[in-house]
Amino acid sequence: MLKATGIGIGTGATALATPADAAGAPLVHPGLLHTRADLDRMAAKVKAGARQYTAGFAELTANRHAQSGWRANPQAVVYRGSGTPENYATLYNDIHAAYQNALRHHVSGEEAYADTAVAILNAWSGKLTRLEGSADRFLAAGLYGYQFANAAELVRDHGNFDLERARELLLNVFHPLSDSFLSHHNNAVVTNYWPNWDLAALACVLATGIFCDERAVVDRAVEYFEHGAGMGSVKHAIPVVHEDGLGEWVEAGRDQGHALLGVGLMGTVCEMAWNQGIDLYGYDDSRFLKGAQYVARWSLGGDVPYTANTRKKGAIGGWSGSETASDVAVVDPGMTRPIWAMIANHYTKRRGLPASYLTRAAAKAAPEGGGGDYGPNSGGFDQLGFGTLAFTRDRGRVGEPVGGPSPSPGPSGGSRGVGGVRTQASASPAREGDLAATGTGDAAGWAAAAGIGAVAGGLLLLRRRDRVSRREGVE
């Protein structure tokens, strides 16, 4: 809701809606952050000695979590938050060890790393029963839920992996807290929590739905991304889009670290959805691209605009207040997180769109490491990382078969691919102001996704999300 003095963010909470098209095509596995084509590409490129891939793989093999000697330390109850016997570091260290070992297995082909990942995941699924603590327990559920699902997805076909027990852990321990947060926001007014809280929960809900083959759960996550009442839905996280194509990231009015976390989490949600044929990257004329470009420019030390906004805070039926953010926070151009490679490669390589701030940020961060490479505390484990290895892509070619989704027509009237072949980009490129392109974009706008490949000698045709209506406002 636009106001003359800035932006007022709506405060009415609504329950999650279930889209009418919940019964769609079967979900694809592996299909969270990495598809089979992605894993095969990494292995082939490293074997061939491709520079960026080998540099990224070297970051992985040097990480202490990526060693086959890692032993899990599972807990029955995990606590996060002040006033509790915090032990959540044990959980996130073990999950990152499982993910890194599983990824190393797929690149190297060495079974010892798969065995290690399986042993870690089985140990936790056999013991963890609850997540407790302050409101931070919702962060634990969201962050470590989506990460557990991604690690497990990489070994779901391993003979010793207990798939059913992993499903039960996600559905009974991680997902309920994340789903509850998106519905009720810990009994707070809907704007009480900044976007990264919503986005952590959203990532867990989406990852759980995909891993557990629960289409309705996937669709609830997608609906929230597009139309949710909380600050993590895309139009609340990026409330203003300027004529130069930059979209204000609302959490830039808080601090740089949380803004980077939010962009990384939204990118994670978009990537997991893309690998299931759902184009959130391109939703609302590629609104996420505009917000990511904004944060990348700001984090590189560039000037960005900011529109003052006030959000209501407090508990429903209890205390109440408000907070106004009137300008961007102080920025440290040296601060980085392993979030840029995935987003930059999607927009510039899959879609052929110019995104010079993203490519500069990605180049500065390369080669990206992962958990444990960005500090010993929880913030250094919020992203799985290793984007240089996992998401570096060759540019798509006109007429190339598309394994990813055919974007649904949004407000910009973009076109779909026909017969599984991308014909043109679905969204108009974000303009770059007075910064010259770095050569990584393609102004012609041609796009072809390096996706999930062929099935039974033909293209895997994924479900197209034809919405009954594309609502411009919020619920």
Sequence and secondary structure as in RCSB ss.txt:
>XXXX:A:sequence
MLKATGIGIGTGATALATPADAAGAPLVHPGLLHTRADLDRMAAKVKAGARQYTAGFAELTANRHAQSGWRANPQ
AVVYRGSGTPENYATLYNDIHAAYQNALRHHVSGEEAYADTAVAILNAWSGKLTRLEGSADRFLAAGLYGYQFAN
AAELVRDHGNFDLERARELLLNVFHPLSDSFLSHHNNAVVTNYWPNWDLAALACVLATGIFCDERAVVDRAVEYF
EHGAGMGSVKHAIPVVHEDGLGEWVEAGRDQGHALLGVGLMGTVCEMAWNQGIDLYGYDDSRFLKGAQYVARWSL
GGDVPYTANTRKKGAIGGWSGSETASDVAVVDPGMTRPIWAMIANHYTKRRGLPASYLTRAAAKAAPEGGGGDYG
PNSGGFDQLGFGTLAFTRDRGRVGEPVGGPSPSPGPSGGSRGVGGVRTQASASPAREGDLAATGTGDAAGWAAAA
GIGAVAGGLLLLRRRDRVSRREGVE
>XXXX:A:secstr
 EETTEEE           TT S S   SSBSS BHHHHHHHHHHHHHT HHHHHHHHHHHHSGGG TT      
SEEEESTTS   HHHHHHHHHHHHHHHHHHHHH  HHHHHHHHHHHHHHHTT  EEEESTHHHHHHHHHHHHHHH
HHHTTTT TT  HHHHHHHIIIIIHHHHHHHHHHGGGB TTSS HHHHHHHHHHHHHHHHHTT HHHHHHHHHHH
HH SSTTSHHHHS EE TTS EE GGGGT HHHHHHHHHHHHHHHHHHHTTT   TTHHHHHHHHHHHHHHHHHT
T       EEEEEEBTTS EEEEEE S     TT   TTHHHHHHIIIIIS    HHHHHHHHHH S  BTTSS 
SSGGGGSS B HHHHH      TT B  S      TT     BTTB  S SS     TT    SSS TT      
 S EETTEE        S   SS  
